C-alpha cells in the first residue's frame, strides 16, 4: 500500500512539474509586430527594409521586418511557412543575430 501511494505521489508531482514547465515556455519571449518576408524579396527603400512580393523570392530563408523597417533573419522559418508578405504579431526571442519564433498570429492585410 505504501509503495502504491509513493508511486502515485511521484506521478502527481511529475505531472505538476511538467505542466509548470509548459506554462513557462509559452510565456517566454517578447511580442513584436511587423511583416514576414522571404529573404529574396527584401528591398531597402529610404533606409528601411520592405517586402516586395513581386520579386517572387524562392529562398528557404525568411526574415521579420519590424515596424521600424529593421529586417532580422528568422531561425525557424518553417514556423512561418506561407506567411510571406503578411503582417503578423509574433512572440519571439533573439538567438544571436536571428529571431527564434515561438508563436505567431496573422494581423490582416500586409
C-alpha positions, 0 to 999 in steps of 0.5 A, a space after each residue: 500500500 505504501 509503495 502504491 501511494 509513493 508511486 502515485 505521489 511521484 506521478 502527481 508531482 511529475 505531472 505538476 512539474 511538467 505542466 509548470 514547465 509548459 506554462 513557462 515556455 509559452 510565456 517566454 519571449 517578447 511580442 513584436 509586430 511587423 511583416 514576414 518576408 522571404 529573404 529574396 524579396 527584401 528591398 531597402 527603400 529610404 533606409 528601411 527594409 520592405 517586402 516586395 512580393 513581386 520579386 517572387 523570392 524562392 529562398 528557404 530563408 525568411 526574415 521579420 521586418 519590424 515596424 521600424 523597417 529593421 529586417 532580422 533573419 528568422 531561425 525557424 522559418 518553417 514556423 512561418 511557412 506561407 506567411 510571406 508578405 503578411 503582417 503578423 504579431 509574433 512572440 519571439 526571442 533573439 538567438 544571436 543575430 536571428 529571431 527564434 519564433 515561438 508563436 505567431 498570429 496573422 494581423 490582416 492585410 500586409 
